[in-house]
Amino acid sequence: MKAYVTAFGPRFVGLTGTVAQIDAAKKAYRVFSQKRQDAGSSDYLMDHSSVTYLMAPNGDYVTVFGSETKAQVMADTLKAKVE
């Protein structure tokens, strides 16, 4: 996991755990992931949700942005939540 997330930048943290812990996290955040059946045809091994969560400093959920969310919409939402 560490080698994978370093490609995204130094502030990214990769988490892992037992199958039960991972399943609990997936359920809590309502995400999907599954090992690709055709992984031999690609270097990409997992299908998964692609969302960005906005969390408050205390860890509370604020909102979620889907992969189609435009950068300006994210920026405007962040600005509104900070003010």
C-alpha positions as CSV (number, residue, x, y, z in Angstrom):
1,M,0.0,0.0,0.0
2,K,2.8,2.4,0.9
3,A,4.5,2.0,-2.5
4,Y,1.1,2.6,-4.3
5,V,0.1,5.8,-2.4
6,T,3.5,7.5,-2.8
7,A,2.6,8.0,-6.4
8,F,-0.2,10.4,-5.3
9,G,1.9,12.6,-3.1
10,P,3.6,12.7,0.3
11,R,0.4,13.5,2.3
12,F,-1.6,10.5,1.2
13,V,-2.0,7.7,3.7
14,G,-2.8,4.1,2.6
15,L,-4.8,2.0,5.1
16,T,-5.3,-1.7,5.2
17,G,-6.4,-4.4,7.7
18,T,-8.1,-7.7,8.0
19,V,-10.8,-8.6,5.5
20,A,-13.4,-8.0,8.2
21,Q,-11.9,-4.5,9.0
22,I,-11.8,-3.6,5.3
23,D,-15.3,-4.8,4.8
24,A,-16.5,-2.7,7.7
25,A,-14.8,0.4,6.3
26,K,-16.3,-0.2,2.9
27,K,-19.7,-0.5,4.5
28,A,-19.3,2.6,6.6
29,Y,-18.3,4.7,3.7
30,R,-20.6,3.0,1.2
31,V,-18.0,2.2,-1.3
32,F,-17.5,-0.7,-3.7
33,S,-14.3,-2.6,-4.5
34,Q,-13.7,-5.9,-6.2
35,K,-10.7,-7.6,-7.7
36,R,-10.9,-7.5,-11.5
37,Q,-11.7,-10.8,-13.1
38,D,-9.7,-9.8,-16.2
39,A,-6.7,-8.5,-14.3
40,G,-4.4,-10.4,-16.6
41,S,-5.2,-8.0,-19.4
42,S,-4.2,-4.9,-17.5
43,D,-2.0,-3.5,-14.7
44,Y,-5.1,-2.2,-13.1
45,L,-6.2,-4.9,-10.6
46,M,-9.2,-3.4,-8.7
47,D,-12.6,-1.9,-9.7
48,H,-13.7,0.5,-7.0
49,S,-15.8,3.6,-6.2
50,S,-14.2,6.9,-7.0
51,V,-15.3,9.6,-4.6
52,T,-13.8,12.3,-2.5
53,Y,-15.1,12.8,1.0
54,L,-15.0,16.2,2.7
55,M,-14.5,15.7,6.4
56,A,-14.6,18.3,9.2
57,P,-11.5,18.8,11.4
58,N,-13.1,16.7,14.1
59,G,-13.6,13.8,11.6
60,D,-17.3,14.3,11.0
61,Y,-18.6,13.8,7.5
62,V,-19.5,17.0,5.6
63,T,-20.2,16.0,2.0
64,V,-19.0,13.8,-0.8
65,F,-17.9,14.6,-4.3
66,G,-18.4,12.1,-7.1
67,S,-15.7,11.6,-9.8
68,E,-17.7,13.8,-12.2
69,T,-17.6,16.8,-9.8
70,K,-16.0,19.8,-11.4
71,A,-13.1,21.5,-9.6
72,Q,-14.9,24.8,-9.4
73,V,-17.9,23.1,-7.7
74,M,-15.5,21.5,-5.2
75,A,-13.8,24.9,-4.6
76,D,-17.1,26.7,-4.1
77,T,-18.3,24.0,-1.6
78,L,-15.1,24.1,0.3
79,K,-15.2,27.9,0.5
80,A,-18.8,27.9,1.7
81,K,-18.0,25.3,4.4
82,V,-15.0,27.1,5.7
83,E,-16.8,30.5,6.0
